[in-house]
Amino acid sequence: MKIGLLGFGKTGKAVAAVILQNKEFSLEWVYRRTPHLEGRNVPEFLGIESDHPGRVYSAETIGMSALLAQHPVDLIIDFSSETGIYTYGEAAAELGVKIISAVSHYSENEKELLKKLAEKTVVFWSPNITLGVNYLLFAAQFLKKIAPWVDIEINEEHFKEKVGTSGTAVKLAKALELPEEEINSVRAGGIVGKHEVIFGFPFQTVRLIHESISREAFGNGVVFVAQNIKDRAAGLYKFEDILLPYFSTEQN
């Protein structure tokens, strides 16, 4: 499966490192807004032995339509920004290139664009693409279903530079029908990301905790999603759509 990557910050680099070491995929290119690093070979830049092409291109030098024509891919992975979808969305959808977006926040305009693109190709979006945190989301919903009257608190901790409430925490709050304003946020040091859901029962508590130890966890999540959407029909998918079959108690 040939892959193109948008977003080459700390998380993007970690995701690229995971993809480069997976034999099922080939990282064809990384696309950046600025020409910084343009022409560099990603495996060499990251110090990873790999035969993936992995060349860096920039929007200042080549447009997405031209890039897809010259270096076609099966899947685009987006770790860029809220507006990144406008850079590649239409071009990818026209060619049937699958899209995995791990952008934390989208406005209603971008969400509508995702739905539009999903009419032509597979579009997957998750504010947090780590497998563990999405398992936490499922488990939390099941526990609340068992005890809908339980007291619930959501805590999220991230690195000091992270702006705004965690998109994952917001998603947890919505799934558990809690006000977003009641999310407890901490910003300190080099915390990668931690989410905790506390269930307060009479005489006992249950704590569900997910902590990202390394940003490579996002790469593992991308690989899991890519493996599970490769044969899907066009449409807009979320993590629940992929995980639900795994929660079946029936034996295959």
Secondary structure, 3 states (H helix, E strand, C coil): CEEEEECCCHHHHHHHHHHHCCCCCEEEEEEECCCCCCCCEHHHHHCCCCCCCCEEEECCCCCHHHHHHHCCCCEEEECCCCCCHHHHHHHHHHHCCEEEECCCCCCHHHHHHHHHHCCCCEEEECCCCCHHHHHHHHHHHHHHHHCCCCEEEEEEEECCCCCCCCHHHHHHHHHCCCCHHHCEEEECCCCCEEEEEEEEECCEEEEEEEEECCCHHHHHHHHHHHHHHCCCCCEEECHHHHHHHHHCCCCC
